[in-house]
Amino acid sequence: MVVKTTIEEKLTRELAPATLVVENESHKHSVPAGSETHFKVTVVSSRFEGLARVDRHKLVYGLLKDEIAGGVHALSITSRTPAEWAADTTVSASPPCLGGSKSAS
């Protein structure tokens, strides 16, 4: 899990998160076994204080630009401040894959 580890290391180094969960959801998609192409990230950091959701996501995407350019196809982000996380730890479920052989009938 090289890509997952790299994502965890970069976000830890740059955001000093109180909570960080990086899930490889590639197995839920029409990709070869062992792929690292679809990730769900939950990150709680004081670095998000005063930033709108879109700006938080831009920050995360900027930190992971090499991984995105290198094959990460999908990145779901839940970004919260510690106070927001204390008030609500809900993380939305990822939508089902509808591509390739898993498309809806």
VMD Tcl script that builds the backbone (N, CA, C; Angstrom):
set m [mol new atoms 315]
animate dup $m
set s [atomselect $m all]
$s set {name element resname resid chain x y z} {
  {N N MET 1 A 0.838 -1.198 0.000}
  {CA C MET 1 A 0.000 0.000 0.000}
  {C C MET 1 A 0.878 1.256 0.000}
  {N N VAL 2 A 1.619 1.417 -1.052}
  {CA C VAL 2 A 2.559 2.521 -1.165}
  {C C VAL 2 A 1.845 3.866 -1.250}
  {N N VAL 3 A 0.806 3.959 -2.069}
  {CA C VAL 3 A 0.105 5.235 -2.254}
  {C C VAL 3 A -0.610 5.623 -0.962}
  {N N LYS 4 A -1.283 4.687 -0.338}
  {CA C LYS 4 A -1.982 4.970 0.923}
  {C C LYS 4 A -1.003 5.491 1.971}
  {N N THR 5 A 0.133 4.851 2.088}
  {CA C THR 5 A 1.144 5.282 3.060}
  {C C THR 5 A 1.650 6.681 2.733}
  {N N THR 6 A 1.876 6.959 1.468}
  {CA C THR 6 A 2.339 8.285 1.057}
  {C C THR 6 A 1.296 9.348 1.391}
  {N N ILE 7 A 0.025 9.055 1.134}
  {CA C ILE 7 A -1.058 9.994 1.472}
  {C C ILE 7 A -1.057 10.263 2.970}
  {N N GLU 8 A -0.969 9.210 3.760}
  {CA C GLU 8 A -0.963 9.371 5.223}
  {C C GLU 8 A 0.224 10.212 5.679}
  {N N GLU 9 A 1.396 9.934 5.135}
  {CA C GLU 9 A 2.600 10.675 5.527}
  {C C GLU 9 A 2.505 12.150 5.164}
  {N N LYS 10 A 2.066 12.450 3.947}
  {CA C LYS 10 A 1.970 13.856 3.520}
  {C C LYS 10 A 0.954 14.629 4.352}
  {N N LEU 11 A -0.225 14.048 4.546}
  {CA C LEU 11 A -1.255 14.756 5.308}
  {C C LEU 11 A -0.853 14.911 6.763}
  {N N THR 12 A -0.184 13.922 7.318}
  {CA C THR 12 A 0.288 14.025 8.700}
  {C C THR 12 A 1.334 15.121 8.832}
  {N N ARG 13 A 2.279 15.133 7.916}
  {CA C ARG 13 A 3.365 16.128 7.953}
  {C C ARG 13 A 2.837 17.553 7.772}
  {N N GLU 14 A 1.933 17.748 6.840}
  {CA C GLU 14 A 1.498 19.103 6.483}
  {C C GLU 14 A 0.305 19.621 7.285}
  {N N LEU 15 A -0.531 18.722 7.789}
  {CA C LEU 15 A -1.754 19.168 8.468}
  {C C LEU 15 A -1.766 18.873 9.967}
  {N N ALA 16 A -0.816 18.098 10.454}
  {CA C ALA 16 A -0.771 17.717 11.874}
  {C C ALA 16 A -2.174 17.369 12.376}
  {N N PRO 17 A -2.810 16.388 11.755}
  {CA C PRO 17 A -4.210 16.104 12.074}
  {C C PRO 17 A -4.424 15.509 13.463}
  {N N ALA 18 A -5.549 15.889 14.063}
  {CA C ALA 18 A -5.988 15.267 15.308}
  {C C ALA 18 A -6.563 13.890 14.999}
  {N N THR 19 A -7.165 13.762 13.821}
  {CA C THR 19 A -7.707 12.494 13.333}
  {C C THR 19 A -7.384 12.396 11.852}
  {N N LEU 20 A -6.935 11.221 11.437}
  {CA C LEU 20 A -6.691 10.972 10.022}
  {C C LEU 20 A -7.035 9.520 9.726}
  {N N VAL 21 A -7.949 9.332 8.780}
  {CA C VAL 21 A -8.306 7.995 8.319}
  {C C VAL 21 A -8.205 8.020 6.798}
  {N N VAL 22 A -7.380 7.154 6.253}
  {CA C VAL 22 A -7.223 7.026 4.805}
  {C C VAL 22 A -7.648 5.605 4.442}
  {N N GLU 23 A -8.708 5.507 3.653}
  {CA C GLU 23 A -9.237 4.206 3.254}
  {C C GLU 23 A -9.032 4.010 1.753}
  {N N ASN 24 A -8.457 2.887 1.399}
  {CA C ASN 24 A -8.325 2.519 -0.004}
  {C C ASN 24 A -9.622 1.815 -0.393}
  {N N GLU 25 A -10.436 2.472 -1.198}
  {CA C GLU 25 A -11.714 1.909 -1.627}
  {C C GLU 25 A -11.657 1.341 -3.048}
  {N N SER 26 A -10.466 1.137 -3.541}
  {CA C SER 26 A -10.296 0.660 -4.910}
  {C C SER 26 A -10.990 -0.677 -5.146}
  {N N HIS 27 A -10.997 -1.538 -4.134}
  {CA C HIS 27 A -11.615 -2.859 -4.282}
  {C C HIS 27 A -13.113 -2.787 -4.570}
  {N N LYS 28 A -13.731 -1.636 -4.335}
  {CA C LYS 28 A -15.159 -1.447 -4.599}
  {C C LYS 28 A -15.417 -1.021 -6.046}
  {N N HIS 29 A -14.366 -0.905 -6.820}
  {CA C HIS 29 A -14.474 -0.390 -8.187}
  {C C HIS 29 A -13.929 -1.397 -9.192}
  {N N SER 30 A -14.178 -1.130 -10.441}
  {CA C SER 30 A -13.752 -2.031 -11.522}
  {C C SER 30 A -12.299 -1.770 -11.895}
  {N N VAL 31 A -11.417 -2.186 -10.979}
  {CA C VAL 31 A -9.976 -2.030 -11.188}
  {C C VAL 31 A -9.310 -3.348 -10.800}
  {N N PRO 32 A -8.092 -3.578 -11.252}
  {CA C PRO 32 A -7.406 -4.824 -10.890}
  {C C PRO 32 A -7.196 -4.943 -9.378}
  {N N ALA 33 A -7.174 -6.156 -8.899}
  {CA C ALA 33 A -6.913 -6.415 -7.479}
  {C C ALA 33 A -5.597 -5.764 -7.074}
  {N N GLY 34 A -5.572 -5.186 -5.884}
  {CA C GLY 34 A -4.360 -4.545 -5.383}
  {C C GLY 34 A -4.174 -3.113 -5.835}
  {N N SER 35 A -5.145 -2.569 -6.575}
  {CA C SER 35 A -5.025 -1.197 -7.077}
  {C C SER 35 A -5.092 -0.181 -5.948}
  {N N GLU 36 A -4.505 0.974 -6.201}
  {CA C GLU 36 A -4.580 2.109 -5.281}
  {C C GLU 36 A -5.017 3.326 -6.097}
  {N N THR 37 A -6.293 3.341 -6.455}
  {CA C THR 37 A -6.818 4.379 -7.334}
  {C C THR 37 A -7.963 5.181 -6.735}
  {N N HIS 38 A -8.643 4.649 -5.750}
  {CA C HIS 38 A -9.813 5.293 -5.154}
  {C C HIS 38 A -9.627 5.368 -3.639}
  {N N PHE 39 A -9.633 6.591 -3.099}
  {CA C PHE 39 A -9.399 6.770 -1.667}
  {C C PHE 39 A -10.466 7.643 -1.018}
  {N N LYS 40 A -10.723 7.344 0.234}
  {CA C LYS 40 A -11.608 8.145 1.070}
  {C C LYS 40 A -10.755 8.639 2.234}
  {N N VAL 41 A -10.715 9.964 2.415}
  {CA C VAL 41 A -9.885 10.576 3.442}
  {C C VAL 41 A -10.773 11.347 4.419}
  {N N THR 42 A -10.587 11.063 5.688}
  {CA C THR 42 A -11.209 11.852 6.748}
  {C C THR 42 A -10.067 12.498 7.508}
  {N N VAL 43 A -10.052 13.822 7.523}
  {CA C VAL 43 A -8.955 14.535 8.174}
  {C C VAL 43 A -9.511 15.667 9.029}
  {N N VAL 44 A -9.055 15.690 10.270}
  {CA C VAL 44 A -9.458 16.708 11.242}
  {C C VAL 44 A -8.199 17.475 11.618}
  {N N SER 45 A -8.213 18.780 11.332}
  {CA C SER 45 A -7.009 19.577 11.554}
  {C C SER 45 A -7.358 21.019 11.897}
  {N N SER 46 A -6.591 21.594 12.793}
  {CA C SER 46 A -6.767 23.013 13.104}
  {C C SER 46 A -6.344 23.893 11.930}
  {N N ARG 47 A -5.596 23.339 10.973}
  {CA C ARG 47 A -5.225 24.089 9.768}
  {C C ARG 47 A -6.441 24.493 8.947}
  {N N PHE 48 A -7.598 23.850 9.191}
  {CA C PHE 48 A -8.812 24.172 8.448}
  {C C PHE 48 A -9.593 25.334 9.060}
  {N N GLU 49 A -9.154 25.822 10.218}
  {CA C GLU 49 A -9.842 26.943 10.870}
  {C C GLU 49 A -9.918 28.131 9.908}
  {N N GLY 50 A -11.107 28.671 9.732}
  {CA C GLY 50 A -11.305 29.842 8.889}
  {C C GLY 50 A -11.350 29.561 7.394}
  {N N LEU 51 A -11.214 28.300 6.991}
  {CA C LEU 51 A -11.264 27.963 5.574}
  {C C LEU 51 A -12.623 27.370 5.211}
  {N N ALA 52 A -13.158 27.789 4.083}
  {CA C ALA 52 A -14.392 27.208 3.557}
  {C C ALA 52 A -14.080 25.779 3.100}
  {N N ARG 53 A -15.116 24.966 2.962}
  {CA C ARG 53 A -14.923 23.570 2.562}
  {C C ARG 53 A -14.148 23.460 1.255}
  {N N VAL 54 A -14.476 24.282 0.284}
  {CA C VAL 54 A -13.775 24.203 -1.010}
  {C C VAL 54 A -12.288 24.524 -0.839}
  {N N ASP 55 A -11.960 25.462 0.031}
  {CA C ASP 55 A -10.555 25.807 0.265}
  {C C ASP 55 A -9.819 24.690 1.012}
  {N N ARG 56 A -10.513 24.003 1.897}
  {CA C ARG 56 A -9.921 22.856 2.582}
  {C C ARG 56 A -9.584 21.765 1.567}
  {N N HIS 57 A -10.525 21.517 0.664}
  {CA C HIS 57 A -10.321 20.483 -0.340}
  {C C HIS 57 A -9.197 20.874 -1.297}
  {N N LYS 58 A -9.129 22.146 -1.664}
  {CA C LYS 58 A -8.026 22.610 -2.516}
  {C C LYS 58 A -6.689 22.385 -1.825}
  {N N LEU 59 A -6.646 22.613 -0.522}
  {CA C LEU 59 A -5.423 22.397 0.243}
  {C C LEU 59 A -5.010 20.925 0.193}
  {N N VAL 60 A -5.958 20.042 0.447}
  {CA C VAL 60 A -5.668 18.606 0.420}
  {C C VAL 60 A -5.260 18.168 -0.985}
  {N N TYR 61 A -6.007 18.593 -2.000}
  {CA C TYR 61 A -5.648 18.246 -3.376}
  {C C TYR 61 A -4.246 18.759 -3.733}
  {N N GLY 62 A -3.919 19.950 -3.283}
  {CA C GLY 62 A -2.585 20.492 -3.545}
  {C C GLY 62 A -1.495 19.657 -2.907}
  {N N LEU 63 A -1.733 19.186 -1.691}
  {CA C LEU 63 A -0.753 18.347 -1.004}
  {C C LEU 63 A -0.576 16.999 -1.692}
  {N N LEU 64 A -1.644 16.531 -2.335}
  {CA C LEU 64 A -1.622 15.205 -2.969}
  {C C LEU 64 A -1.554 15.268 -4.494}
  {N N LYS 65 A -1.107 16.393 -5.036}
  {CA C LYS 65 A -1.099 16.582 -6.495}
  {C C LYS 65 A -0.288 15.511 -7.218}
  {N N ASP 66 A 0.817 15.069 -6.645}
  {CA C ASP 66 A 1.626 14.047 -7.306}
  {C C ASP 66 A 0.905 12.704 -7.355}
  {N N GLU 67 A 0.199 12.365 -6.293}
  {CA C GLU 67 A -0.545 11.105 -6.256}
  {C C GLU 67 A -1.711 11.138 -7.240}
  {N N ILE 68 A -2.367 12.275 -7.340}
  {CA C ILE 68 A -3.484 12.420 -8.280}
  {C C ILE 68 A -2.961 12.340 -9.721}
  {N N ALA 69 A -1.862 12.992 -9.976}
  {CA C ALA 69 A -1.259 12.922 -11.313}
  {C C ALA 69 A -0.716 11.525 -11.610}
  {N N GLY 70 A -0.399 10.784 -10.562}
  {CA C GLY 70 A 0.212 9.479 -10.733}
  {C C GLY 70 A -0.740 8.309 -10.715}
  {N N GLY 71 A -2.038 8.549 -10.740}
  {CA C GLY 71 A -2.953 7.426 -10.846}
  {C C GLY 71 A -4.101 7.367 -9.864}
  {N N VAL 72 A -4.118 8.242 -8.852}
  {CA C VAL 72 A -5.287 8.277 -7.975}
  {C C VAL 72 A -6.424 8.873 -8.786}
  {N N HIS 73 A -7.439 8.084 -9.000}
  {CA C HIS 73 A -8.560 8.451 -9.865}
  {C C HIS 73 A -9.670 9.168 -9.106}
  {N N ALA 74 A -9.871 8.787 -7.839}
  {CA C ALA 74 A -10.961 9.361 -7.050}
  {C C ALA 74 A -10.480 9.609 -5.627}
  {N N LEU 75 A -10.867 10.762 -5.094}
  {CA C LEU 75 A -10.491 11.135 -3.737}
  {C C LEU 75 A -11.692 11.781 -3.067}
  {N N SER 76 A -12.267 11.086 -2.110}
  {CA C SER 76 A -13.385 11.602 -1.327}
  {C C SER 76 A -12.795 12.195 -0.052}
  {N N ILE 77 A -13.155 13.437 0.263}
  {CA C ILE 77 A -12.551 14.125 1.407}
  {C C ILE 77 A -13.627 14.590 2.383}
  {N N THR 78 A -13.440 14.234 3.654}
  {CA C THR 78 A -14.192 14.845 4.754}
  {C C THR 78 A -13.151 15.631 5.534}
  {N N SER 79 A -13.321 16.955 5.594}
  {CA C SER 79 A -12.347 17.826 6.256}
  {C C SER 79 A -13.058 18.652 7.322}
  {N N ARG 80 A -12.580 18.532 8.555}
  {CA C ARG 80 A -13.212 19.245 9.658}
  {C C ARG 80 A -12.161 19.836 10.593}
  {N N THR 81 A -12.567 20.879 11.289}
  {CA C THR 81 A -11.748 21.400 12.376}
  {C C THR 81 A -12.011 20.514 13.594}
  {N N PRO 82 A -11.154 20.578 14.608}
  {CA C PRO 82 A -11.410 19.783 15.812}
  {C C PRO 82 A -12.768 20.089 16.454}
  {N N ALA 83 A -13.179 21.349 16.473}
  {CA C ALA 83 A -14.481 21.712 17.060}
  {C C ALA 83 A -15.627 21.130 16.242}
  {N N GLU 84 A -15.511 21.190 14.922}
  {CA C GLU 84 A -16.552 20.614 14.061}
  {C C GLU 84 A -16.639 19.107 14.257}
  {N N TRP 85 A -15.497 18.455 14.380}
  {CA C TRP 85 A -15.460 17.005 14.574}
  {C C TRP 85 A -16.056 16.615 15.923}
  {N N ALA 86 A -15.782 17.424 16.939}
  {CA C ALA 86 A -16.343 17.160 18.269}
  {C C ALA 86 A -17.869 17.236 18.236}
  {N N ALA 87 A -18.400 18.113 17.390}
  {CA C ALA 87 A -19.854 18.282 17.282}
  {C C ALA 87 A -20.500 17.249 16.369}
  {N N ASP 88 A -19.732 16.701 15.406}
  {CA C ASP 88 A -20.315 15.772 14.433}
  {C C ASP 88 A -19.222 14.898 13.825}
  {N N THR 89 A -19.235 13.623 14.170}
  {CA C THR 89 A -18.238 12.686 13.633}
  {C C THR 89 A -18.798 11.861 12.472}
  {N N THR 90 A -19.919 12.314 11.918}
  {CA C THR 90 A -20.527 11.604 10.804}
  {C C THR 90 A -19.676 11.753 9.537}
  {N N VAL 91 A -19.434 10.641 8.878}
  {CA C VAL 91 A -18.730 10.640 7.594}
  {C C VAL 91 A -19.659 9.952 6.601}
  {N N SER 92 A -19.953 10.620 5.518}
  {CA C SER 92 A -20.864 10.069 4.516}
  {C C SER 92 A -20.287 8.811 3.884}
  {N N ALA 93 A -21.166 7.890 3.562}
  {CA C ALA 93 A -20.764 6.687 2.847}
  {C C ALA 93 A -20.415 7.055 1.414}
  {N N SER 94 A -19.461 6.351 0.856}
  {CA C SER 94 A -19.087 6.582 -0.537}
  {C C SER 94 A -20.188 6.044 -1.437}
  {N N PRO 95 A -20.438 6.703 -2.558}
  {CA C PRO 95 A -21.443 6.197 -3.495}
  {C C PRO 95 A -20.968 4.897 -4.124}
  {N N PRO 96 A -21.896 4.073 -4.562}
  {CA C PRO 96 A -21.494 2.819 -5.208}
  {C C PRO 96 A -20.864 3.090 -6.569}
  {N N CYS 97 A -19.993 2.204 -6.957}
  {CA C CYS 97 A -19.355 2.300 -8.275}
  {C C CYS 97 A -20.376 1.940 -9.338}
  {N N LEU 98 A -20.486 2.747 -10.366}
  {CA C LEU 98 A -21.381 2.458 -11.475}
  {C C LEU 98 A -20.629 2.323 -12.779}
  {N N GLY 99 A -19.323 2.206 -12.690}
  {CA C GLY 99 A -18.522 2.102 -13.907}
  {C C GLY 99 A -18.184 0.666 -14.252}
  {N N GLY 100 A -17.739 0.467 -15.449}
  {CA C GLY 100 A -17.285 -0.850 -15.885}
  {C C GLY 100 A -18.322 -1.936 -15.678}
  {N N SER 101 A -17.898 -3.054 -15.166}
  {CA C SER 101 A -18.804 -4.200 -14.986}
  {C C SER 101 A -19.756 -4.032 -13.826}
  {N N LYS 102 A -19.604 -2.962 -13.047}
  {CA C LYS 102 A -20.475 -2.749 -11.893}
  {C C LYS 102 A -21.581 -1.742 -12.193}
  {N N SER 103 A -21.819 -1.420 -13.451}
  {CA C SER 103 A -22.817 -0.422 -13.808}
  {C C SER 103 A -24.224 -0.887 -13.460}
  {N N ALA 104 A -25.066 0.088 -13.212}
  {CA C ALA 104 A -26.459 -0.212 -12.859}
  {C C ALA 104 A -27.199 -0.750 -14.068}
  {N N SER 105 A -28.151 -1.614 -13.830}
  {CA C SER 105 A -28.920 -2.202 -14.933}
  {C C SER 105 A -30.002 -1.249 -15.386}
}
mol reanalyze $m
mol bondsrecalc $m
mol representation Tube
mol addrep $m
